[in-house]
Amino acid sequence: MVTNPIPQFPAGFLWGVSTSAHQIEGAADAREPSVWDVFTAEPGRVKDGSTAAVACDHYHRYREDVALLADLGVDAYRFSVSWPRVNSPGGLDFYDRLVDELCAAGVRPVVTLFHWDLPVTLDWLERDTASRFADYASAVAGRLGDRVAKWITLNEPAEHTLLGHALGAHAPGRRLMFDALPVAHHQLLAHGLAVRALRAAGAGDIGIANSHGPTWPASATPEDMAAAEFYDVLLNRLFSDPLLLGRYPEGIGELMAKSPEDVATDLKVIAEPVDWYGINYYAPTRVGAPQGEEIAFGGLSLPSELPFSVREIEGRPVTDFGWPVVPEALTELLTGFRERYGDRLPPVVVTENGCSCEGVEDRERIAYLDGHIRALHRAVEAGVDVRGYFVWSLLDNFEWAEGYARRFGLVHVDYTTLERTPKASYGWLRDLLRARR
Ligand code: FCB
């Protein structure tokens, strides 16, 4: 059991929890379909064959969920707006009500504009989707901008590109391998255009949420080192270098230069300064040279033709998802970011961190969060300007291709009755937040 008090974070540090629209809202009949609705309807795509048509029914139960947030005592709540819902009559009214409810409860709304549920009529392979995204961002800001505390343009464009378009494990289920790179570029362009559109609509405090984690080479052989370097570029630099330095990493830059698009001009839009940079962290990855066979990795099956292979991190507890629990890698990640980007790195917010485990007496989750919050504090002590920490997630929810089999919530959801039951970790976090005051 955890006994030492968590050290104090700087004044104004924002404590929050995160969710996303497709994973919790349900009410699929009150919006246009998204690429995820199409994907989940295809047999074999989602492990337990489930869909998010009802999910946690947050759309109808948001008042109860906001009461849970208020009781938990978080400063902020990160949720996403569903673009397909906004495209549907009355769609923005729901978010208007939610934001009002949050403000009345003293919880600051943090809005993600895109958390993977693209309207089915759109496609990230098309450049025009970037402009459509900026129009959508303006519409949301026009309606909610007076009450939203922070904006996030995109959630994890790296995972969305890799899982959705390169490997086919997520919607829209394409297996394009490196031909998926235009999807990365168009999302980055969408981000830059949306930053401008949000500012033009009077919105401020704008960031992005990217997934990152240290890459550890399997050994010091040149083959393993080169493979790890390549993986690191894909996960840790493909999006942050253009955003923060205004250029693509070497190698990727050459691939992009072959595209018919004016990448150099686009990079000026992409590098529009953000007010803060969001990092979603779960685990580090050990990477070595390709081993010539299809391998299982965190619920995924990675094709053998990739120029790297993912290896096990031994000697660590693993979550239900099979992800190793390595809190100190969060300190390494954040101090490494500070070293790489120096003064180009704006203040950082950890926009997601958490683990999947079963049960309401979730001691593993408490240990996970405790370890990671301490690791975060060490990064602050080392001089990284970290302004907030958001737990993934408030509720158990629809975990994409894993369906309802993975439970990340501080609050248990019974998917038959939709009853919410706060877990031990919810009580632990509430006590932590109260002690801080
Ligand atoms: C992140 C996603 C989030 C959730 C967690 C477990 O990659 O942003 O929606 O699925 O993983």
Boltz pocket constraint, residues with backbone or C-beta under 6 A from the ligand:
constraints:
  - pocket:
      binder: B
      contacts: [[A, 20], [A, 23], [A, 155], [A, 156], [A, 159], [A, 211], [A, 280], [A, 352], [A, 392], [A, 398], [A, 399], [A, 400], [A, 408]]
      max_distance: 6.0
